[in-house]
Amino acid sequence: MVSIAFGRRAEESPSRTPRLNVVAVAILLAGAAAGWAVFTATGSLVMGSGMVLVGLVLMPAPRIAQQWERAVVLRFGRFVGLRGPGLFWITPFIDRVSTWIDQRTITTSFAAEQTLTSDTVPVNVDAVLFWMVHDVEKAALEVQDYEQAVSWAAQTALRDIIGRTTLTELLRGRERIEGELQQLIDQRSNPWGVTVSSVEMRDVVIPGALQDAMSREAQAAREKQARIILGQAELEIAQSFREAAKSYHDNPTALHLRAMNMLYEGLKEKGALMLIPSSAVESMGMGGMLGAAALRQEKLAGGSDD
């Protein structure tokens, strides 16, 4: 199932609704005033009605286009040119404005629901299209409804891109996919006088079960990486100890100094307990130092009791 949201519906476009302006109303009021003046001066109802009729006939002649608009004028169904912005005039009952084209940047939201990726994963994708009309004549004459055509072109292009993209690429390569989508839509809409400024993917929704599986996979990958880092740290520590052992093997004085530092660090806190392997006592000559340290601890304890 695929759904799409259009920017504006064709039947609600300003090109299909009547547009009054102050100049047309002024002409109508001037005709009515002139008819009333003629009627009061001459007493002729026919002449007064004729002046009002003239105002009604001339009323559709003035048109006003906004700064961002262009009016497409047809004469007996044949294109005669573009008008606007500002005030312009047409010939009543001969010319007509068929379309008002908005040349501002337009945003169109569109979505592809339950569309399969190349690895057969159903996804829902929401996107926004930014586009504008750069050739008013083509937009009016080459396509029936350029807004709807652009929307359908964006939808089908999005489905094409999703169909040949894997889920991983869709989640990680948004910028590349947005660029390809913009280029594809631009190629389809350029013959209609439309250019695409940019395409932004707002959201990519995947099934809940797949989200749980991807979460567990990511967690397992993080645990694996943590264990690898811990093993590398243990290896580096072992290598450092091996290098230190080589240094102490050729320098007994340094070994004894290191032993004294270990004792100091372990016994500097009052009441500290330090466990040393017997092999370390023999190899590092720590017996005398341990005895002195114990005697010192005993004296300190006795002094505190007194």
N, C-alpha and C positions, 0 to 999 in steps of 0.2 A: 504494500500500500504506500502510495506517495502523495504527499500533500504539498501545497504551495500557497503562499500568502502574497497577494498582489499589492503593488504600491497604491494604485487608484483604479477603480473600475471604470470602464469606458463610458458607461451610461451616466456616471456621476462626474465626468470631466467637464470643465468649464466650456469646452468647445461645443458641447451639446445643449447648454442651457442659455436662455436669453439673457443678454447683458444690456442694461440701460446705463446711460451716462448723462451728465449734467447738460451737455450741449444738446442732446436729443430732447430732453425735457424742456429746455429753454425754447427750442424751435416749436415744440407743440404748444407751449404756453403763449409764445408770440403769435402763432396762428390763431389760437383761440381768442386772444386779446384783439387781434386785427379783425376777426370775424364779428366780435361784439361791437367794435367801434363802427364797422361798416353798417351793421344792422341798426344801431342807434342813430347813425347819421342819415341813412337812406331809407330805413324801414324795410329793406329787402332781405327777407330770410334766405333766399337763394344765394345772394352774394355773401352773406355772412357765413352760411354753411360752406360755401366754396372756399373761403379763407381758412376755415377750420380743416377742411379736407386737404388743402395744400400743406398745412402743418403736419397732418398725419402722414402724408406721402413723403415729405422731406425728413420726417423724424428718424427713419432708419439710416439715413445717409451718413451722419457723423459716428465714428467709432473711436474708442480710446483703448490703446494697448498699454499694459504696464511695461516698466523698464525691462523686465526679464521675459517678455512675451513677444511672439511674432504671429501675425495673422495671415492665414492662407486665403487668398481671394480668388474666387472662381467667377467667370462670366459665362453664363449659359452653360455651366458645367466644365468650362475650359480654364485651366490654370493661367492666371494673368500676372501673378507676382505676390510678393510678400509685403506686408505693411507693418508699421510700428518700429519702435515704441512711440507712444504719444498719440496725438489726434490725427486721424486720417479720414478720408471721405470715400464712399462708394456710391455707385449709381443704384438707387432703389429699384427693386424688382428685376434688375439686370445682373448686378453683382451680388455676391453673398460671401460671407466669411464662413468657410467650411470647418476650419480648425484653428484653435488657439494653441500654439506650441510653447510650452514652458522650457526655457533654456537654462534654468538653474540645475544644480546637482540634485538628483533624485535618489532617495534610498528605497530599496526594495528588499523586503525580508522573504526568504524562501527556505524550504526545508525538504529533506529527503528522509522518509521514514522507512525503517526496515529494509534498507538497501544492503545487499551482500557485497562484502569486500572480495578481493581476489582469493583470499584464504577462507571464504564462505563463512564470514562472521557478520551477523546482522547488526547494523548500526543506524542510529538516528543522528543526522547532522543538520544543524541550524547555521545559516549564513546570512550575511547582509551584502547587498550589491550597491555600489555607488556608481552612478552613471549620469550622463547628460546628453542632450541632443546637440550635435555640432553642425548638422546640415538639416535645416528646417524643411527644405523642399523634398528631400528624400524621405524624411519621417512622415510627411503628409501624403506623398504620392506612391511610395514604393511598398508600403505595408498598410494593412487595414487598420490595425490598432497597435501602434509601436510599443506602448506600455505593456500590454499583454504579451506581445511577441518577445520582448526582452525578458519578461518573467519566465516564460516557458523555455527560452533559450538557456537561462541561468539554471533552471531545474534540470533539464536534460544534460547539460554540461556537468553539473555536480554528480549526477548518477553515473555518467561515463567515467569521471575521475575516480569515484569510489570503487567502481567495478574493476578497475585495473590497478588498485592500490591495496597493499596488505594493511592489516590493522596496525602493525607496528609503525609503518611508514605514515599512516594517517594520524597517529598520535604524536609522533616525534618530528615529522617533517611538514608541519602546517604551513610554514612560509613558502616552501617549494610548491605545495599543493595549491595554495592560494594564488601563486604566480601562474601556474599552469591553468587554473580555472579562469583567471582574468583574461589570459591570452585566448583561451578557447571561446569564451563568451564574446570577446571583442571581435574575433574573426567572424562569428555568426551575425553580430549586430551592426557591424560597420556598413554593410550594404543598405541598411535602413537609416543611415545618418546618425547613428548612436555610437558613442565612445564610452568605454568602461574605465572609470578612474581607479577603482580598487575593489577587491573582494575580501571580506573578513569572515572567517569561520568563528561563530560564537560558541558553539558547544558540540561535542561529540559524545553521544551516549551509547554505551555498550550494555549487553545484558548483565543482570546482577550476578548470576552464577559465574560468568567470565571475570567480572571484577573481583570476586572472592578468590578465584584461582590465580589471577595475576597478583593479588596482594600476598597470597601465600608464597608464590614463586619469588616475589621481590624480597620477602622476609628471609626465605631460605638462602637467597643469594647474598644478603647482608651478613647472615650468620657465617656462611662459608668464607666470605671476605674477612670477617673478624678473626676467624680461626687461622686463616693464612697469615694475617698480620701478626697474631700472637706467636705463631711458629717462627716467623722471620725474626721477631724480637728475641726469642729464646736462642736462636742460632747466633745472632749478633752478640748476645751476652756471653754465650759459651766461647765464642772466638775471642772476646775481650779477656775473659778469664784465662784462656790458654796463653795469650800473649803476656798477661800479668804473671802467670806461673813461670814462664821462661825467664822473665826479668828477675823474679825473686830467687830462682834457682841459682843464679850466678852471683847474687848479692845477699848474703845472710843478714847483713846489717839492715838493709831495707825491709827484709822479712820480719825482723824483730821490731822495727819501728811500726810496721803495719800491725803487728800483733798488739803492741802497746796502744795504738790508736783504737783498735777494735775493743780492747778492754775499757779504755776511757769512755768510748761512746756507749758501751753497754752498762757501765757502772756509775756514770755521772749522775743518774737520777737516783734519789734515795729509795731504797727498798727494791731496786731492780734485780731481776733474776736473769742470769745469762747461762745458757747451756752450750758447752763447747765439746765437740767430739774428742775422744781420747787420742785419736790419730793426729788431730791438729795440735794437741798439747805436746805430743812427742816430736812432731816434725817441726813445729815453730818454736819449741823451747819456751812454752808458756807456763811451765810448772811454777818456777820461781815468781813470776809476775802474778800468777793467780793467788799464790800464797800471800804475797804482799798486799794484793788487793783485798783478800779476805780479812787480813789483819787490820787493814785500814777501815774496812767496813765495821769490824767489831769494835774498834776504838770509837768510831763515830757513834755507834749504837750505845756504848757504855757512857760516853759523854752526854748523850741526850737523856739517858736515864737519870744521871746525877742532877 
